[in-house]
Amino acid sequence: MEEKIQKIEKEISVIKERNLRVEADKAWETSNFRIFSITLITYIVASFVLYFIGAKNFLLSALVPTAGYFLSVQSLPAIKRWWIENFLRGKGKGPTNQ
């Protein structure tokens, strides 16, 4: 009996450690620091590429993919909420099908 309790406690400990990692990954994925870091990297890379291919106004032109990335990331939470509501509603679990 004692072995079973120790095994269960160990499994709970493993689950708690996993949950901490998942929470940290989720926090990173949704952090403003990550979004702005990727936005900056996108701008720098796009600037270099446009410079080397000889594009006029390469610094200004690099704003296009950068703005596209930034706007898509900002719209994702709203799209995700909409999708989840519709997905759950289709499964009979949404607010209108409770």
N, C-alpha and C positions, 0 to 999 in steps of 0.2 A: 504494500500500500504506500509506504514511504517513497519507494522508487517511482511510482506513478505520479505522486505529488511533485517530486523533484523534476521529473520529465515535463510535466505540465508547466511548472514554474520556468524551466529553461525555454520551453516553446513560447511562453508569454514574453520572456525577456527578448528572445529573437524577434518576435513580432513588434515589440516596442522599439527596438533598434531600427528595424525596417521602416516603421512609421516615421521615426525621426528623419531618416534619410529621405523618405518620400516628401515629408513636409519641407525639408530644406531644398529639395529639387523644385518643388512647386513654388516656394518663395523666390528662388532664383529665376524661374521661368517667367514669373509675373512681375519681377522687380523693374522699377524705372531705371536703375543703374544698368541692367542688362539691355534694356530697350535702347537707351541712349548710347551705350557702348557699341552695339551693333549698328546703330544709325551712323555713328561717327566712322566706324570701320568701313561701312558701305560707301560713305562719301569719299573717304580717302582712296579706296580701291577704284571706285568709278572715276575719280579725278585722274589717277595714274593711267588707267586704261584709255580714257578719252584724250589725255595728253599725248600718249604714245601713238595713237592712231591719227593724231593731227587734227582733232576736232577744234573748231573755233569756240571760244568761250568755254573751255573745258571745265573750269571751276563752277560756272553757272549751270552748265549742262549736267554736271554730276548731282545737282540737286534733284533731278527728275527721279532716278531710281531711289535716292535717299528718301525723298518725300513719299514715294510709293510704298516703300517698306514701312515707314513711320505711320502713315495713314492706315495701312492694312493691319498693323499691330494694334492701333487704337480702336479699330472697328471690330476686332475679333471678340472681345468680351460681350459686346451687344449681340453679335451674330451667334455666339455660343449660347447665351441665355435664350435667345429665340429658338434655336435648334433644340435645346434641352426641353423647353416647354412643349414644343410640337412633338418631339420624340416621346416624352412621357404621356402626353395626351393620347397619342396613338396606341400606347401600351395600356391605356385605361388607368393611368396613375396621375394624370395631369389635374390641374385645378378644376377643369370643367367635367372631368369623368370620375370624381371621387365617390 
